[in-house]
Amino acid sequence: MIYSGFKKHIFAFLMIALPLCGLWHIGQGAYIQAKAALAQFLLESAWAETLQGQKEVKPWPWADIWPVGQLSVPRLGLSRIVLAGASGEALAFGPGRLFQTHYPEMAPHTVIAGHRDTHFRFLRYVKNGDRLVLHTHNGDVHHYTVIDIRVLHENDFLPYNAFGETLTLLTCYPFEAILPGGPLRLAVTASRVKSSRPGQVRL
């Protein structure tokens, strides 16, 4: 009888606790979505101020990140604000430009990294021949064509300079992995499209 009563109490506890846990998880998910939406709004605002000539505009006062560009993929109809650096904080809110690389007007190779399950999830749908558009913080617009898509080990070396002025988008691989990180990377490399004359871009 004691054991039977104990089982009833456990069952009653689970009947109350499980729905509460479910509501808590739903609330956590809604909070994360709301936080992400607010962050994107603040990043867009900081990017607009950057295009007006301000430097290192932080989206919120205590942030260690600031927008330095905007990446667009016309075929997929999407764009992403690019942040300075690829620290954990930066990648939590958007793709980040690696500090050891520069924009096209300064160096031949630019590398932008992003998480495979959030801001760079779209890389699984990118194809050779796709056009990428990179708006830089000084107002310049650069067009690229995807020419190489490959999976690399994190220690592999790819001779990017062999392609001329390039933009590489980098994310962890495979996309279906349950655990974060891992040694593999998907590298999408695009070659910059040269203008036939000033002010004209041949696509």
C-alpha positions as a Markdown table, in Angstrom:
| # | Residue | x | y | z |
|---|---|---|---|---|
| 1 | Met | 0.0 | 0.0 | 0.0 |
| 2 | Ile | 2.8 | 2.4 | 0.9 |
| 3 | Tyr | 4.5 | 1.6 | -2.5 |
| 4 | Ser | 1.3 | 2.2 | -4.3 |
| 5 | Gly | 0.7 | 5.5 | -2.6 |
| 6 | Phe | 4.3 | 6.5 | -3.4 |
| 7 | Lys | 3.7 | 5.8 | -7.1 |
| 8 | Lys | 0.6 | 7.9 | -7.1 |
| 9 | His | 2.5 | 10.8 | -5.6 |
| 10 | Ile | 5.2 | 10.5 | -8.2 |
| 11 | Phe | 2.6 | 10.3 | -11.0 |
| 12 | Ala | 0.9 | 13.4 | -9.7 |
| 13 | Phe | 4.2 | 15.2 | -9.5 |
| 14 | Leu | 5.1 | 14.3 | -13.1 |
| 15 | Met | 1.7 | 15.4 | -14.3 |
| 16 | Ile | 2.4 | 18.9 | -12.9 |
| 17 | Ala | 6.1 | 19.1 | -13.5 |
| 18 | Leu | 6.2 | 18.0 | -17.1 |
| 19 | Pro | 3.8 | 20.7 | -18.4 |
| 20 | Leu | 5.7 | 23.3 | -16.4 |
| 21 | Cys | 9.0 | 22.2 | -17.9 |
| 22 | Gly | 7.4 | 22.4 | -21.4 |
| 23 | Leu | 6.2 | 25.9 | -20.7 |
| 24 | Trp | 9.6 | 26.9 | -19.4 |
| 25 | His | 11.3 | 25.6 | -22.6 |
| 26 | Ile | 8.7 | 27.4 | -24.8 |
| 27 | Gly | 9.3 | 30.6 | -22.8 |
| 28 | Gln | 13.1 | 30.2 | -23.2 |
| 29 | Gly | 12.7 | 29.7 | -26.9 |
| 30 | Ala | 10.5 | 32.8 | -27.2 |
| 31 | Tyr | 13.0 | 34.8 | -25.2 |
| 32 | Ile | 15.9 | 33.7 | -27.4 |
| 33 | Gln | 13.9 | 34.6 | -30.6 |
| 34 | Ala | 12.9 | 38.0 | -29.2 |
| 35 | Lys | 16.5 | 38.7 | -28.2 |
| 36 | Ala | 17.8 | 37.7 | -31.6 |
| 37 | Ala | 15.2 | 40.0 | -33.3 |
| 38 | Leu | 16.1 | 42.9 | -31.1 |
| 39 | Ala | 19.8 | 42.3 | -31.8 |
| 40 | Gln | 19.2 | 42.3 | -35.5 |
| 41 | Phe | 17.3 | 45.6 | -35.3 |
| 42 | Leu | 20.2 | 47.2 | -33.3 |
| 43 | Leu | 22.8 | 45.8 | -35.7 |
| 44 | Glu | 20.8 | 47.3 | -38.7 |
| 45 | Ser | 20.7 | 50.6 | -36.9 |
| 46 | Ala | 24.5 | 50.5 | -36.2 |
| 47 | Trp | 25.1 | 49.6 | -39.8 |
| 48 | Ala | 23.1 | 52.6 | -41.0 |
| 49 | Glu | 25.2 | 54.9 | -38.8 |
| 50 | Thr | 28.4 | 53.2 | -40.2 |
| 51 | Leu | 27.3 | 54.0 | -43.7 |
| 52 | Gln | 26.9 | 57.7 | -42.7 |
| 53 | Gly | 30.6 | 57.8 | -41.8 |
| 54 | Gln | 30.8 | 56.9 | -38.2 |
| 55 | Lys | 33.4 | 54.3 | -37.1 |
| 56 | Glu | 33.1 | 51.2 | -34.9 |
| 57 | Val | 29.4 | 51.9 | -34.1 |
| 58 | Lys | 28.5 | 49.5 | -31.3 |
| 59 | Pro | 24.9 | 48.2 | -31.5 |
| 60 | Trp | 24.6 | 48.4 | -27.7 |
| 61 | Pro | 26.8 | 50.3 | -25.2 |
| 62 | Trp | 28.5 | 47.2 | -23.7 |
| 63 | Ala | 29.1 | 45.4 | -27.0 |
| 64 | Asp | 32.5 | 44.4 | -28.2 |
| 65 | Ile | 31.3 | 44.1 | -31.7 |
| 66 | Trp | 30.4 | 46.5 | -34.5 |
| 67 | Pro | 29.3 | 46.1 | -38.2 |
| 68 | Val | 31.8 | 46.4 | -41.0 |
| 69 | Gly | 29.8 | 45.2 | -44.0 |
| 70 | Gln | 26.8 | 43.6 | -45.4 |
| 71 | Leu | 26.8 | 40.4 | -47.4 |
| 72 | Ser | 24.0 | 39.6 | -49.8 |
| 73 | Val | 23.1 | 36.5 | -51.9 |
| 74 | Pro | 20.6 | 37.7 | -54.6 |
| 75 | Arg | 19.6 | 34.2 | -55.7 |
| 76 | Leu | 18.6 | 33.2 | -52.2 |
| 77 | Gly | 17.1 | 36.7 | -51.4 |
| 78 | Leu | 19.0 | 37.2 | -48.2 |
| 79 | Ser | 21.6 | 39.4 | -46.6 |
| 80 | Arg | 23.6 | 39.4 | -43.4 |
| 81 | Ile | 25.3 | 42.2 | -41.4 |
| 82 | Val | 29.0 | 41.3 | -41.2 |
| 83 | Leu | 30.7 | 42.1 | -37.8 |
| 84 | Ala | 34.3 | 42.8 | -37.0 |
| 85 | Gly | 36.2 | 39.8 | -35.9 |
| 86 | Ala | 35.1 | 36.2 | -35.4 |
| 87 | Ser | 35.0 | 36.0 | -31.6 |
| 88 | Gly | 32.3 | 34.0 | -29.8 |
| 89 | Glu | 30.3 | 37.1 | -29.1 |
| 90 | Ala | 30.5 | 38.3 | -32.7 |
| 91 | Leu | 29.4 | 34.9 | -34.2 |
| 92 | Ala | 26.5 | 34.7 | -31.8 |
| 93 | Phe | 25.0 | 37.7 | -33.5 |
| 94 | Gly | 26.1 | 37.4 | -37.1 |
| 95 | Pro | 28.9 | 36.4 | -39.4 |
| 96 | Gly | 32.3 | 37.9 | -38.6 |
| 97 | Arg | 35.2 | 39.0 | -40.8 |
| 98 | Leu | 38.5 | 37.5 | -39.6 |
| 99 | Phe | 40.8 | 40.2 | -38.3 |
| 100 | Gln | 43.8 | 38.9 | -40.2 |
| 101 | Thr | 42.0 | 39.5 | -43.5 |
| 102 | His | 40.9 | 42.8 | -45.1 |
| 103 | Tyr | 38.3 | 44.0 | -47.5 |
| 104 | Pro | 39.0 | 44.0 | -51.3 |
| 105 | Glu | 40.3 | 47.6 | -51.4 |
| 106 | Met | 43.1 | 46.6 | -49.0 |
| 107 | Ala | 44.0 | 43.0 | -49.7 |
| 108 | Pro | 43.3 | 40.2 | -52.2 |
| 109 | His | 41.5 | 37.9 | -49.9 |
| 110 | Thr | 38.7 | 38.4 | -47.4 |
| 111 | Val | 37.4 | 35.6 | -45.1 |
| 112 | Ile | 34.1 | 35.8 | -43.3 |
| 113 | Ala | 33.1 | 33.0 | -40.8 |
| 114 | Gly | 29.6 | 32.2 | -39.4 |
| 115 | His | 27.8 | 29.4 | -37.6 |
| 116 | Arg | 26.4 | 26.6 | -39.7 |
| 117 | Asp | 23.1 | 26.4 | -37.6 |
| 118 | Thr | 22.3 | 30.1 | -37.7 |
| 119 | His | 23.6 | 32.9 | -39.9 |
| 120 | Phe | 25.6 | 30.7 | -42.4 |
| 121 | Arg | 23.0 | 27.9 | -42.6 |
| 122 | Phe | 22.3 | 29.1 | -46.1 |
| 123 | Leu | 25.7 | 28.0 | -47.3 |
| 124 | Arg | 24.4 | 24.5 | -47.8 |
| 125 | Tyr | 22.3 | 25.9 | -50.7 |
| 126 | Val | 25.0 | 28.0 | -52.4 |
| 127 | Lys | 26.1 | 26.8 | -55.8 |
| 128 | Asn | 29.0 | 27.5 | -58.1 |
| 129 | Gly | 28.2 | 30.5 | -60.3 |
| 130 | Asp | 26.1 | 32.2 | -57.6 |
| 131 | Arg | 26.7 | 35.9 | -57.2 |
| 132 | Leu | 27.7 | 37.4 | -53.8 |
| 133 | Val | 27.5 | 41.1 | -53.1 |
| 134 | Leu | 29.6 | 42.7 | -50.4 |
| 135 | His | 28.9 | 46.2 | -49.2 |
| 136 | Thr | 31.8 | 47.6 | -47.2 |
| 137 | His | 31.8 | 50.1 | -44.3 |
| 138 | Asn | 33.1 | 52.9 | -46.6 |
| 139 | Gly | 30.1 | 52.5 | -49.0 |
| 140 | Asp | 31.9 | 50.5 | -51.7 |
| 141 | Val | 30.0 | 47.6 | -53.3 |
| 142 | His | 31.9 | 44.5 | -54.6 |
| 143 | His | 30.5 | 41.7 | -56.7 |
| 144 | Tyr | 31.8 | 38.1 | -56.6 |
| 145 | Thr | 31.0 | 34.9 | -58.4 |
| 146 | Val | 31.3 | 31.6 | -56.5 |
| 147 | Ile | 34.0 | 29.4 | -58.1 |
| 148 | Asp | 34.9 | 26.8 | -55.5 |
| 149 | Ile | 33.0 | 24.9 | -52.8 |
| 150 | Arg | 34.9 | 22.3 | -50.8 |
| 151 | Val | 35.1 | 20.6 | -47.4 |
| 152 | Leu | 38.4 | 21.1 | -45.6 |
| 153 | His | 40.0 | 20.0 | -42.4 |
| 154 | Glu | 40.5 | 22.9 | -40.0 |
| 155 | Asn | 44.3 | 22.5 | -40.5 |
| 156 | Asp | 44.2 | 22.3 | -44.3 |
| 157 | Phe | 45.6 | 25.1 | -46.4 |
| 158 | Leu | 43.9 | 26.4 | -49.5 |
| 159 | Pro | 45.9 | 28.6 | -51.9 |
| 160 | Tyr | 43.2 | 31.3 | -52.1 |
| 161 | Asn | 45.5 | 33.8 | -53.9 |
| 162 | Ala | 45.6 | 31.5 | -56.9 |
| 163 | Phe | 42.0 | 32.7 | -57.6 |
| 164 | Gly | 43.0 | 36.4 | -57.6 |
| 165 | Glu | 40.9 | 38.8 | -55.4 |
| 166 | Thr | 38.6 | 36.4 | -53.5 |
| 167 | Leu | 36.0 | 36.2 | -50.8 |
| 168 | Thr | 35.7 | 33.0 | -48.8 |
| 169 | Leu | 32.7 | 32.1 | -46.6 |
| 170 | Leu | 33.6 | 29.6 | -43.9 |
| 171 | Thr | 31.5 | 27.5 | -41.6 |
| 172 | Cys | 31.6 | 24.2 | -39.6 |
| 173 | Tyr | 30.6 | 21.0 | -41.4 |
| 174 | Pro | 28.5 | 18.9 | -41.7 |
| 175 | Phe | 25.4 | 20.9 | -41.2 |
| 176 | Glu | 23.5 | 17.9 | -39.6 |
| 177 | Ala | 26.1 | 17.5 | -36.8 |
| 178 | Ile | 24.6 | 17.3 | -33.4 |
| 179 | Leu | 27.6 | 18.5 | -31.5 |
| 180 | Pro | 29.0 | 21.9 | -32.1 |
| 181 | Gly | 32.4 | 22.5 | -33.6 |
| 182 | Gly | 34.3 | 19.6 | -35.1 |
| 183 | Pro | 37.4 | 19.5 | -37.4 |
| 184 | Leu | 35.7 | 20.0 | -40.8 |
| 185 | Arg | 34.9 | 23.3 | -42.5 |
| 186 | Leu | 32.9 | 24.1 | -45.6 |
| 187 | Ala | 34.7 | 26.8 | -47.6 |
| 188 | Val | 32.8 | 28.7 | -50.3 |
| 189 | Thr | 35.2 | 30.8 | -52.3 |
| 190 | Ala | 34.1 | 33.5 | -54.8 |
| 191 | Ser | 36.2 | 35.5 | -57.2 |
| 192 | Arg | 35.7 | 39.2 | -57.5 |
| 193 | Val | 34.1 | 40.5 | -60.7 |
| 194 | Lys | 36.1 | 43.2 | -62.3 |
| 195 | Ser | 34.5 | 46.3 | -63.7 |
| 196 | Ser | 34.9 | 46.8 | -67.4 |
| 197 | Arg | 35.3 | 50.6 | -66.7 |
| 198 | Pro | 34.8 | 52.8 | -63.6 |
| 199 | Gly | 31.2 | 52.7 | -62.3 |
| 200 | Gln | 30.3 | 49.6 | -64.3 |
| 201 | Val | 30.3 | 46.0 | -63.1 |
| 202 | Arg | 30.1 | 43.1 | -65.6 |
| 203 | Leu | 27.9 | 40.4 | -64.0 |
